[in-house]
Amino acid sequence: MDLGCLRLSFVATLATFLFFHDFCACQKAAPNYSFMHNATAAQPVSYYDYIIIGGGTAGCPLAATLSQNASVLLLERGGSPYGNPNITNLGSFGAALSDLSSTSPSQRFISEDGVINSRARVLGGGSCLNAGFYTRAAPYYVREVGWDERLVNESYQWVEKVVAFEPPMRQWQSAVRDGLVEVGVLPYNGFTYDHMYGTKIGGTIFDQNGQRHTAADLLEYANPSGLTLLLHASVHKVLFRIKGKARPVAHGVVFRDATGAKHRAYLKNGPKNEIIVSAGALGSPQLLMLSGVGPADQLKAHNITVVLDQPLVGQGMSDNPMNAIFVPSPVPVEVSLIQVVGITQFGSYIEAASGENFAGGSPSPRDYGIGGFILEKVMGPVSTGHLELRTRNPNDNPSVTFNYFKEPEDLQRCVQGISTIEKIIESKSFSKFKYESMSVPILVNMTASAPVNLLPRHSNASTSLEQFCRDTVMTIWHYHGGCQVGKVVDHDYKVLGVDALRVIDGSTFYYSPGTNPQATVMMLGRYMGVRILSERLASNGSK
């Protein structure tokens, strides 16, 4: 076996697979959503009880819930995930991310840290693009945030009836599971959606046929007569009433359709009617700023009229750093996304994905390009950065800095995570899937040489795990912050300093919930929908 050829082919495999493995999706027949339309069909002016900006992981369950007892407009800047040729099934990696066109379901951005990243631009949001792992937040997370535990559990169950499944456990994933247990990530907790220390099999949003079920599927719960969903509707700003008001009151939005035509949607008269921003950790703070709510000096620099000087909009941006080791296999392995997780006591989550041939059609990868990745994600994280506007165009990416490993605690968790991965690779349980001739230092060196980001490389990356973590840091697409609770919104997710405006999505988080956040973001949409409707009904009942 030519180790030089192996090394080159695995470098290519690593670069390709790690950018794409958490962003797979599958083709499904379009559901008969009578309320779903292209924004070009929208009236120039319309009126609703609620206007939700962003049909993503939080926005879809929120809209479905509110539609039961109110009129709702859901505005999504992307298209439908159903039948989209760029959104593929479980066995196909990378189609969405490799599509860099303006109509792609993903929009690539590169953080100021030099890490290549992506954000969703499709109905269903990140749940259309991720690796599908479904797992709940820890009970202590729920308590710290202050959510009602009973309603949280009911909301998770509401989500799970439609989108969550038990994954089929095959050889490679089973070897990773057994390796985690062998090296001491205990106890073994079997299959569960719950977050608990030890090793477990989590849920997946892929069914037994490898078909993806996304947050868009939660619109099955919607009241068709209460919901209007517009696709390719790019919101440019939230409109505020200021004159004669003690503080600014959100009362409408301006959006453009795919032809560039401008539309306006306004709230109907009513004390409980609101605009809700669910545009994600990049989109929500960006839209607040474009609407005049943000740091005054930054808004003025872009000639944006200041509605409210709020310097904390765009602050507290975090992205959980991910690092991985690619392990070539001497035997074929199944195509698998995230199914197993090791929840360690030291604050690192260990997961894995595998495939038969991610290196394309080149001759040497065809022979050797099989294997998988064992990765670790730092919980939290503790390190934070910030987001700033680049332009006044909502379709442009803002500038974002995550400051990976700025805090030593994050770096130490990465080091311990990679060290644990090394032990798994050397475990008896995993031995079938590792070449005897390829030692852990060789594997680490191969990974350290791969062009997984735009950061400079250091010669000691294969000998210093601290340097390895810094040099090979990637995203697992769990970024959050920018509109945090207690800073930009209150505990009911109402934007501080203005009326009739909330933000409900991952931009409100301080830390990423659970090992993978999508379950909790979907839960939050349902949870807050129930609470908002309860407030509305109570208000109507008291009249």
SEZA-361944 format. One line per field, with one value per residue (C-alpha): residue in one letter; z, y, x; residue number from 1. Coordinates in nm, 2 decimals, decimal comma. Layout:
<pts>
r	A; ...
Z	Z; ...
Y	Y; ...
X	X; ...
k	NUM; ...
</pts>
This chain:
<pts>
r	M; D; L; G; C; L; R; L; S; F; V; A; T; L; A; T; F; L; F; F; H; D; F; C; A; C; Q; K; A; A; P; N; Y; S; F; M; H; N; A; T; A; A; Q; P; V; S; Y; Y; D; Y; I; I; I; G; G; G; T; A; G; C; P; L; A; A; T; L; S; Q; N; A; S; V; L; L; L; E; R; G; G; S; P; Y; G; N; P; N; I; T; N; L; G; S; F; G; A; A; L; S; D; L; S; S; T; S; P; S; Q; R; F; I; S; E; D; G; V; I; N; S; R; A; R; V; L; G; G; G; S; C; L; N; A; G; F; Y; T; R; A; A; P; Y; Y; V; R; E; V; G; W; D; E; R; L; V; N; E; S; Y; Q; W; V; E; K; V; V; A; F; E; P; P; M; R; Q; W; Q; S; A; V; R; D; G; L; V; E; V; G; V; L; P; Y; N; G; F; T; Y; D; H; M; Y; G; T; K; I; G; G; T; I; F; D; Q; N; G; Q; R; H; T; A; A; D; L; L; E; Y; A; N; P; S; G; L; T; L; L; L; H; A; S; V; H; K; V; L; F; R; I; K; G; K; A; R; P; V; A; H; G; V; V; F; R; D; A; T; G; A; K; H; R; A; Y; L; K; N; G; P; K; N; E; I; I; V; S; A; G; A; L; G; S; P; Q; L; L; M; L; S; G; V; G; P; A; D; Q; L; K; A; H; N; I; T; V; V; L; D; Q; P; L; V; G; Q; G; M; S; D; N; P; M; N; A; I; F; V; P; S; P; V; P; V; E; V; S; L; I; Q; V; V; G; I; T; Q; F; G; S; Y; I; E; A; A; S; G; E; N; F; A; G; G; S; P; S; P; R; D; Y; G; I; G; G; F; I; L; E; K; V; M; G; P; V; S; T; G; H; L; E; L; R; T; R; N; P; N; D; N; P; S; V; T; F; N; Y; F; K; E; P; E; D; L; Q; R; C; V; Q; G; I; S; T; I; E; K; I; I; E; S; K; S; F; S; K; F; K; Y; E; S; M; S; V; P; I; L; V; N; M; T; A; S; A; P; V; N; L; L; P; R; H; S; N; A; S; T; S; L; E; Q; F; C; R; D; T; V; M; T; I; W; H; Y; H; G; G; C; Q; V; G; K; V; V; D; H; D; Y; K; V; L; G; V; D; A; L; R; V; I; D; G; S; T; F; Y; Y; S; P; G; T; N; P; Q; A; T; V; M; M; L; G; R; Y; M; G; V; R; I; L; S; E; R; L; A; S; N; G; S; K
Z	0,00; -0,10; 0,21; 0,00; -0,23; 0,07; 0,23; -0,07; -0,14; 0,23; 0,24; -0,05; 0,11; 0,44; 0,28; 0,08; 0,34; 0,64; 0,46; 0,35; 0,59; 0,82; 0,53; 0,36; 0,26; 0,06; -0,22; -0,12; -0,31; -0,24; 0,02; -0,08; 0,12; -0,01; 0,18; 0,01; -0,27; -0,45; -0,33; -0,68; -0,62; -0,31; -0,29; -0,28; 0,07; 0,31; 0,68; 0,94; 1,31; 1,31; 1,06; 1,10; 0,92; 0,84; 0,76; 0,92; 1,21; 1,45; 1,22; 1,07; 1,40; 1,53; 1,22; 1,23; 1,60; 1,57; 1,26; 1,48; 1,63; 1,43; 1,08; 1,01; 0,73; 0,71; 0,49; 0,37; 0,15; 0,00; -0,19; -0,11; 0,00; -0,17; -0,51; -0,52; -0,72; -0,51; -0,19; -0,19; 0,01; 0,29; 0,05; -0,13; 0,02; -0,07; -0,34; -0,14; -0,02; -0,35; -0,52; -0,48; -0,70; -0,58; -0,57; -0,37; -0,05; 0,13; 0,13; 0,20; 0,42; 0,56; 0,91; 0,98; 1,17; 0,83; 0,88; 0,59; 0,69; 0,56; 0,64; 0,52; 0,24; 0,22; 0,38; 0,68; 0,74; 0,87; 0,92; 0,54; 0,53; 0,84; 0,94; 1,09; 1,45; 1,68; 2,06; 2,33; 2,55; 2,90; 3,18; 3,35; 3,03; 3,04; 3,40; 3,35; 3,06; 3,27; 3,04; 3,17; 3,18; 3,12; 2,81; 2,69; 2,70; 2,53; 2,26; 2,20; 2,16; 1,92; 1,70; 1,74; 1,61; 1,27; 1,23; 1,47; 1,42; 1,56; 1,33; 1,20; 1,37; 1,13; 1,17; 1,16; 1,39; 1,62; 1,64; 1,73; 2,00; 2,14; 2,12; 2,32; 2,59; 2,59; 2,65; 2,94; 2,81; 3,04; 3,11; 2,79; 2,77; 2,46; 2,23; 2,37; 2,27; 2,62; 2,70; 2,96; 3,04; 2,87; 2,53; 2,35; 2,02; 1,94; 1,71; 1,35; 1,11; 0,84; 0,83; 0,76; 0,39; 0,42; 0,36; 0,55; 0,75; 0,81; 1,01; 0,69; 0,76; 1,08; 0,87; 0,84; 1,17; 1,03; 0,99; 0,61; 0,65; 0,91; 0,73; 0,42; 0,34; 0,08; -0,07; -0,22; 0,00; 0,11; 0,40; 0,38; 0,70; 0,98; 0,99; 1,32; 1,43; 1,63; 1,63; 1,93; 2,08; 2,41; 2,23; 1,88; 1,78; 1,51; 1,27; 0,93; 0,70; 0,36; 0,14; -0,22; -0,44; -0,68; -0,95; -0,71; -0,68; -0,34; -0,11; 0,23; 0,50; 0,81; 1,14; 1,18; 1,47; 1,80; 2,12; 2,09; 1,72; 1,66; 1,42; 1,50; 1,36; 1,32; 1,06; 1,24; 1,42; 1,13; 0,98; 1,29; 1,42; 1,07; 1,01; 1,34; 1,23; 0,88; 1,05; 1,27; 1,59; 1,68; 1,75; 1,65; 1,52; 1,29; 1,16; 1,09; 0,90; 0,66; 0,65; 0,84; 1,04; 1,41; 1,56; 1,89; 1,98; 2,10; 2,11; 2,21; 1,88; 1,70; 2,02; 2,18; 1,85; 1,92; 1,70; 1,86; 1,72; 1,56; 1,50; 1,35; 1,26; 0,94; 0,96; 0,64; 0,65; 0,51; 0,47; 0,32; 0,56; 0,55; 0,46; 0,79; 0,94; 1,31; 1,50; 1,82; 2,06; 2,36; 2,61; 2,82; 3,17; 3,05; 2,80; 2,46; 2,25; 2,03; 1,71; 1,39; 1,02; 0,75; 0,38; 0,10; -0,13; -0,07; -0,29; -0,62; -0,93; -0,90; -0,92; -0,59; -0,38; -0,56; -0,41; -0,07; -0,02; 0,23; 0,59; 0,82; 1,06; 1,43; 1,55; 1,87; 1,93; 2,22; 2,43; 2,50; 2,38; 2,62; 2,35; 2,18; 1,90; 1,71; 1,39; 1,18; 0,87; 0,55; 0,33; 0,35; 0,13; 0,34; 0,08; 0,15; 0,43; 0,73; 0,87; 1,16; 1,40; 1,63; 1,81; 1,82; 2,12; 2,25; 2,59; 2,72; 2,85; 2,49; 2,38; 2,67; 2,59; 2,23; 2,34; 2,57; 2,30; 2,04; 2,29; 2,35; 1,97; 1,95; 2,22; 2,03; 1,71; 1,90; 2,08; 2,03; 1,93; 1,64; 1,52; 1,22; 1,06; 1,10; 0,89; 1,12; 0,94; 1,00; 1,35; 1,52; 1,47; 1,09; 1,09; 1,29; 1,05; 0,75; 0,90; 1,00; 0,64; 0,50; 0,37; 0,59; 0,65; 0,54; 0,85; 0,82; 0,91; 1,18; 1,16; 1,52; 1,45; 1,45; 1,78; 1,98; 2,02; 2,11; 1,78; 1,60; 1,74; 1,64; 1,29; 1,19; 1,35; 1,15; 1,20; 1,28; 1,19; 1,54; 1,56; 1,78; 1,96; 1,84; 2,00; 2,34; 2,62; 2,88; 2,64; 2,32; 2,41; 2,75; 2,88; 2,66; 2,36; 2,32; 2,19; 2,46; 2,40; 2,14; 2,13; 1,91; 1,81; 1,92; 1,81; 1,84; 1,72; 1,80; 1,80; 2,15; 2,29; 2,50; 2,46; 2,20; 2,35; 2,38; 2,16; 1,84; 1,86; 1,59; 1,82; 2,07; 1,81; 1,67; 2,02; 2,09; 1,79; 1,91; 2,28; 2,22; 1,97; 2,25; 2,50; 2,26; 2,18; 2,55; 2,61; 2,32; 2,43; 2,79; 2,66; 2,45; 2,74; 2,97; 2,74
Y	0,00; 0,34; 0,57; 0,87; 0,81; 0,73; 1,06; 1,27; 1,10; 1,12; 1,49; 1,54; 1,32; 1,51; 1,85; 1,74; 1,53; 1,76; 2,05; 1,85; 1,57; 1,78; 1,93; 1,64; 1,64; 1,42; 1,47; 1,44; 1,48; 1,82; 1,81; 1,97; 2,29; 2,51; 2,80; 2,79; 3,04; 3,22; 3,58; 3,71; 3,62; 3,84; 4,15; 4,48; 4,54; 4,28; 4,26; 3,98; 3,92; 3,78; 3,82; 3,57; 3,64; 3,32; 2,98; 2,79; 2,54; 2,77; 2,97; 2,67; 2,52; 2,87; 2,95; 2,61; 2,67; 3,04; 2,96; 2,76; 3,08; 3,37; 3,49; 3,44; 3,55; 3,34; 3,49; 3,27; 3,40; 3,06; 2,81; 2,48; 2,18; 1,94; 1,81; 2,04; 1,86; 2,03; 1,87; 1,50; 1,19; 1,03; 0,86; 1,18; 1,43; 1,79; 1,88; 2,17; 2,32; 2,28; 2,48; 2,84; 2,99; 3,26; 3,00; 2,74; 2,62; 2,71; 3,04; 3,01; 3,26; 3,27; 3,40; 3,66; 3,37; 3,20; 2,91; 2,82; 2,81; 2,81; 2,94; 2,80; 2,96; 2,72; 2,65; 2,43; 2,61; 2,42; 2,10; 2,07; 2,08; 1,91; 1,56; 1,49; 1,41; 1,46; 1,50; 1,71; 1,97; 1,87; 1,91; 2,16; 2,37; 2,39; 2,49; 2,75; 2,91; 2,92; 2,73; 2,54; 2,18; 2,03; 2,25; 2,18; 1,80; 1,84; 2,05; 1,81; 1,53; 1,74; 1,77; 1,41; 1,27; 1,41; 1,43; 1,20; 0,83; 0,57; 0,52; 0,17; 0,08; -0,08; -0,20; 0,12; 0,32; 0,03; 0,01; 0,38; 0,32; 0,02; 0,21; 0,50; 0,26; 0,08; 0,39; 0,50; 0,73; 0,57; 0,46; 0,32; 0,46; 0,29; 0,47; 0,79; 1,14; 1,26; 1,43; 1,23; 1,17; 0,86; 0,70; 0,69; 0,63; 0,95; 1,01; 1,11; 1,31; 1,05; 0,77; 0,40; 0,47; 0,74; 1,01; 1,34; 1,50; 1,87; 2,15; 2,23; 1,90; 2,05; 2,28; 1,97; 2,08; 2,42; 2,55; 2,61; 2,89; 3,07; 3,06; 3,23; 3,11; 3,31; 3,17; 3,37; 3,66; 3,86; 4,09; 4,43; 4,59; 4,60; 4,91; 5,11; 5,37; 5,63; 5,95; 5,99; 5,67; 5,63; 5,39; 5,25; 5,00; 4,75; 4,75; 4,61; 4,48; 4,55; 4,25; 4,19; 3,89; 3,72; 3,98; 4,26; 4,39; 4,55; 4,44; 4,56; 4,36; 4,52; 4,40; 4,42; 4,64; 4,45; 4,47; 4,12; 4,13; 4,11; 4,07; 3,78; 3,75; 3,39; 3,44; 3,26; 3,36; 3,56; 3,68; 3,80; 4,04; 4,15; 4,23; 4,42; 4,64; 4,69; 4,80; 5,06; 4,86; 4,81; 5,00; 5,36; 5,43; 5,12; 5,20; 5,56; 5,44; 5,26; 5,55; 5,36; 5,57; 5,48; 5,36; 5,24; 5,25; 4,90; 4,82; 4,45; 4,35; 4,13; 4,07; 3,73; 3,54; 3,18; 2,88; 2,55; 2,45; 2,11; 1,91; 1,56; 1,28; 1,09; 0,72; 0,52; 0,18; -0,15; -0,28; -0,12; 0,09; 0,20; 0,55; 0,70; 1,04; 1,12; 0,84; 0,79; 1,05; 1,03; 1,30; 1,34; 1,48; 1,72; 1,91; 1,76; 1,57; 1,29; 1,19; 1,01; 0,98; 0,73; 0,66; 0,43; 0,68; 1,05; 1,12; 1,12; 0,93; 0,96; 0,63; 0,61; 0,72; 0,47; 0,21; 0,36; 0,64; 0,46; 0,53; 0,78; 1,07; 1,07; 1,43; 1,62; 1,93; 2,17; 2,23; 2,58; 2,73; 2,99; 3,20; 3,47; 3,72; 3,96; 4,03; 4,35; 4,47; 4,48; 4,63; 4,74; 4,44; 4,17; 3,91; 3,98; 3,80; 4,02; 4,01; 3,76; 3,68; 3,38; 3,39; 3,01; 2,90; 3,26; 3,12; 2,85; 2,64; 2,57; 2,47; 2,23; 2,07; 2,02; 1,87; 1,62; 1,54; 1,47; 1,26; 1,05; 1,01; 0,88; 0,62; 0,51; 0,46; 0,24; 0,05; -0,32; -0,24; -0,02; -0,23; -0,38; -0,03; 0,08; -0,01; -0,16; 0,03; 0,36; 0,48; 0,75; 1,01; 0,93; 0,99; 1,31; 1,44; 1,36; 1,55; 1,84; 1,87; 1,89; 2,22; 2,23; 2,61; 2,92; 2,93; 2,91; 2,57; 2,51; 2,24; 2,12; 2,06; 1,69; 1,68; 1,95; 1,88; 2,25; 2,35; 2,08; 2,21; 2,57; 2,48; 2,23; 2,40; 2,37; 2,45; 2,20; 2,47; 2,52; 2,89; 3,11; 3,44; 3,80; 3,86; 3,71; 3,68; 3,96; 4,17; 4,21; 4,03; 3,96; 3,61; 3,62; 3,69; 4,04; 4,29; 4,53; 4,89; 4,84; 4,70; 4,43; 4,27; 3,94; 3,72; 3,35; 3,13; 3,03; 3,39; 3,42; 3,14; 3,18; 2,82; 2,56; 2,32; 1,95; 1,79; 1,91; 2,20; 2,14; 1,95; 2,23; 2,50; 2,32; 2,27; 2,64; 2,74; 2,52; 2,62; 2,99; 2,95; 2,78; 3,05; 3,34; 3,19; 3,13; 3,50; 3,60; 3,38; 3,51; 3,87; 3,80; 3,63; 3,92; 4,17
X	0,00; 0,13; 0,09; 0,18; -0,12; -0,34; -0,24; -0,33; -0,66; -0,76; -0,68; -0,92; -1,18; -1,15; -1,19; -1,49; -1,67; -1,63; -1,77; -2,07; -2,15; -2,37; -2,56; -2,73; -3,10; -3,33; -3,59; -3,95; -4,28; -4,43; -4,71; -5,03; -4,99; -5,27; -5,13; -4,79; -4,73; -4,45; -4,41; -4,48; -4,84; -4,86; -5,08; -4,89; -5,04; -5,19; -5,28; -5,24; -5,24; -4,89; -4,60; -4,32; -3,99; -3,81; -3,96; -3,68; -3,64; -3,82; -4,04; -4,23; -4,35; -4,43; -4,64; -4,82; -4,91; -5,02; -5,24; -5,48; -5,63; -5,50; -5,41; -5,04; -4,81; -4,49; -4,22; -3,93; -3,65; -3,57; -3,77; -3,94; -3,73; -3,97; -3,86; -3,55; -3,27; -3,01; -3,15; -3,06; -3,12; -2,92; -2,67; -2,57; -2,34; -2,26; -2,51; -2,66; -2,33; -2,15; -2,43; -2,31; -2,58; -2,82; -3,10; -2,91; -3,08; -2,76; -2,57; -2,20; -2,02; -1,67; -1,63; -1,35; -1,18; -1,12; -1,36; -1,59; -1,95; -2,31; -2,66; -2,99; -3,19; -3,49; -3,82; -3,74; -3,41; -3,11; -3,32; -3,31; -2,93; -2,79; -2,68; -3,02; -2,92; -3,22; -3,15; -3,31; -3,15; -3,03; -3,28; -3,04; -3,04; -3,42; -3,41; -3,14; -3,32; -3,64; -3,87; -4,18; -4,06; -4,40; -4,47; -4,11; -4,18; -4,52; -4,36; -4,07; -4,33; -4,54; -4,22; -4,12; -4,45; -4,36; -3,99; -3,80; -3,70; -3,46; -3,17; -3,06; -2,73; -2,49; -2,12; -1,92; -2,15; -2,17; -1,79; -1,77; -2,04; -1,85; -1,53; -1,67; -1,79; -1,45; -1,25; -1,48; -1,75; -2,00; -2,26; -2,41; -2,77; -2,90; -3,14; -3,28; -3,37; -3,27; -2,94; -2,74; -2,37; -2,23; -2,27; -2,61; -2,78; -2,97; -3,27; -3,26; -3,49; -3,42; -3,68; -3,61; -3,61; -3,34; -3,60; -3,55; -3,83; -3,77; -3,93; -4,12; -4,31; -4,44; -4,66; -4,88; -5,01; -5,11; -5,47; -5,47; -5,72; -5,51; -5,17; -5,02; -4,67; -4,48; -4,16; -3,87; -3,99; -3,68; -3,77; -3,58; -3,69; -3,94; -4,15; -4,21; -4,46; -4,27; -4,47; -4,70; -4,57; -4,39; -4,16; -4,13; -4,41; -4,35; -4,64; -4,53; -4,26; -4,13; -4,04; -3,94; -4,03; -3,80; -3,86; -3,76; -4,12; -4,18; -4,47; -4,58; -4,75; -4,90; -5,04; -5,41; -5,53; -5,51; -5,31; -5,17; -5,07; -4,69; -4,41; -4,18; -3,83; -3,71; -3,44; -3,16; -2,84; -2,71; -3,04; -3,22; -2,96; -2,89; -3,26; -3,29; -3,00; -3,14; -3,46; -3,29; -3,25; -2,88; -2,56; -2,62; -2,27; -2,28; -2,63; -2,53; -2,22; -2,47; -2,71; -2,98; -3,22; -3,18; -3,50; -3,34; -2,97; -2,92; -2,54; -2,60; -2,76; -2,50; -2,30; -2,24; -2,20; -2,07; -2,00; -1,92; -1,58; -1,55; -1,24; -1,21; -0,98; -1,04; -0,99; -0,94; -1,09; -0,95; -1,30; -1,62; -1,82; -2,19; -2,30; -2,40; -2,45; -2,45; -2,62; -2,41; -2,28; -2,05; -2,14; -1,83; -1,79; -1,52; -1,75; -1,69; -1,94; -1,80; -1,98; -1,91; -2,00; -1,89; -1,92; -1,81; -1,63; -1,64; -1,34; -1,51; -1,38; -1,00; -0,82; -0,64; -0,95; -1,15; -0,92; -0,87; -1,12; -1,34; -1,37; -1,52; -1,47; -1,47; -1,53; -1,56; -1,77; -1,69; -2,00; -2,11; -1,88; -1,74; -1,57; -1,79; -1,76; -1,98; -2,17; -2,16; -2,34; -2,14; -2,41; -2,78; -2,88; -3,05; -2,94; -2,57; -2,40; -2,30; -1,95; -1,93; -1,64; -1,67; -1,33; -1,28; -1,07; -1,03; -1,11; -0,87; -1,16; -1,28; -0,93; -0,89; -1,22; -1,10; -0,77; -0,95; -1,20; -0,93; -0,74; -1,05; -1,09; -0,74; -0,82; -1,13; -0,93; -0,69; -0,96; -1,03; -1,39; -1,28; -0,98; -1,16; -1,19; -0,83; -0,53; -0,27; 0,01; -0,16; -0,08; -0,27; 0,01; -0,01; -0,38; -0,35; -0,08; -0,30; -0,59; -0,36; -0,25; -0,60; -0,73; -1,04; -1,03; -0,84; -0,62; -0,24; -0,08; 0,19; 0,45; 0,37; 0,00; 0,05; 0,25; 0,06; -0,31; -0,36; -0,21; -0,41; -0,73; -0,65; -0,53; -0,80; -1,11; -1,43; -1,79; -2,06; -2,32; -2,44; -2,37; -2,60; -2,63; -2,67; -3,01; -2,96; -3,21; -3,16; -2,96; -3,17; -3,49; -3,66; -3,76; -4,07; -3,85; -3,99; -3,73; -3,63; -3,71; -3,98; -4,33; -4,50; -4,17; -4,01; -3,72; -3,77; -3,48; -3,12; -3,00; -3,14; -2,92; -2,61; -2,51; -2,60; -2,87; -2,79; -2,53; -2,71; -2,96; -3,23; -3,47; -3,47; -3,51; -3,81; -3,94; -3,90; -4,11; -4,39; -4,34; -4,36; -4,65; -4,85; -4,76; -4,84; -5,18; -5,25; -5,18; -5,40; -5,69; -5,66; -5,67; -5,98; -6,15; -6,09; -6,27
k	1; 2; 3; 4; 5; 6; 7; 8; 9; 10; 11; 12; 13; 14; 15; 16; 17; 18; 19; 20; 21; 22; 23; 24; 25; 26; 27; 28; 29; 30; 31; 32; 33; 34; 35; 36; 37; 38; 39; 40; 41; 42; 43; 44; 45; 46; 47; 48; 49; 50; 51; 52; 53; 54; 55; 56; 57; 58; 59; 60; 61; 62; 63; 64; 65; 66; 67; 68; 69; 70; 71; 72; 73; 74; 75; 76; 77; 78; 79; 80; 81; 82; 83; 84; 85; 86; 87; 88; 89; 90; 91; 92; 93; 94; 95; 96; 97; 98; 99; 100; 101; 102; 103; 104; 105; 106; 107; 108; 109; 110; 111; 112; 113; 114; 115; 116; 117; 118; 119; 120; 121; 122; 123; 124; 125; 126; 127; 128; 129; 130; 131; 132; 133; 134; 135; 136; 137; 138; 139; 140; 141; 142; 143; 144; 145; 146; 147; 148; 149; 150; 151; 152; 153; 154; 155; 156; 157; 158; 159; 160; 161; 162; 163; 164; 165; 166; 167; 168; 169; 170; 171; 172; 173; 174; 175; 176; 177; 178; 179; 180; 181; 182; 183; 184; 185; 186; 187; 188; 189; 190; 191; 192; 193; 194; 195; 196; 197; 198; 199; 200; 201; 202; 203; 204; 205; 206; 207; 208; 209; 210; 211; 212; 213; 214; 215; 216; 217; 218; 219; 220; 221; 222; 223; 224; 225; 226; 227; 228; 229; 230; 231; 232; 233; 234; 235; 236; 237; 238; 239; 240; 241; 242; 243; 244; 245; 246; 247; 248; 249; 250; 251; 252; 253; 254; 255; 256; 257; 258; 259; 260; 261; 262; 263; 264; 265; 266; 267; 268; 269; 270; 271; 272; 273; 274; 275; 276; 277; 278; 279; 280; 281; 282; 283; 284; 285; 286; 287; 288; 289; 290; 291; 292; 293; 294; 295; 296; 297; 298; 299; 300; 301; 302; 303; 304; 305; 306; 307; 308; 309; 310; 311; 312; 313; 314; 315; 316; 317; 318; 319; 320; 321; 322; 323; 324; 325; 326; 327; 328; 329; 330; 331; 332; 333; 334; 335; 336; 337; 338; 339; 340; 341; 342; 343; 344; 345; 346; 347; 348; 349; 350; 351; 352; 353; 354; 355; 356; 357; 358; 359; 360; 361; 362; 363; 364; 365; 366; 367; 368; 369; 370; 371; 372; 373; 374; 375; 376; 377; 378; 379; 380; 381; 382; 383; 384; 385; 386; 387; 388; 389; 390; 391; 392; 393; 394; 395; 396; 397; 398; 399; 400; 401; 402; 403; 404; 405; 406; 407; 408; 409; 410; 411; 412; 413; 414; 415; 416; 417; 418; 419; 420; 421; 422; 423; 424; 425; 426; 427; 428; 429; 430; 431; 432; 433; 434; 435; 436; 437; 438; 439; 440; 441; 442; 443; 444; 445; 446; 447; 448; 449; 450; 451; 452; 453; 454; 455; 456; 457; 458; 459; 460; 461; 462; 463; 464; 465; 466; 467; 468; 469; 470; 471; 472; 473; 474; 475; 476; 477; 478; 479; 480; 481; 482; 483; 484; 485; 486; 487; 488; 489; 490; 491; 492; 493; 494; 495; 496; 497; 498; 499; 500; 501; 502; 503; 504; 505; 506; 507; 508; 509; 510; 511; 512; 513; 514; 515; 516; 517; 518; 519; 520; 521; 522; 523; 524; 525; 526; 527; 528; 529; 530; 531; 532; 533; 534; 535; 536; 537; 538; 539; 540; 541; 542; 543
</pts>
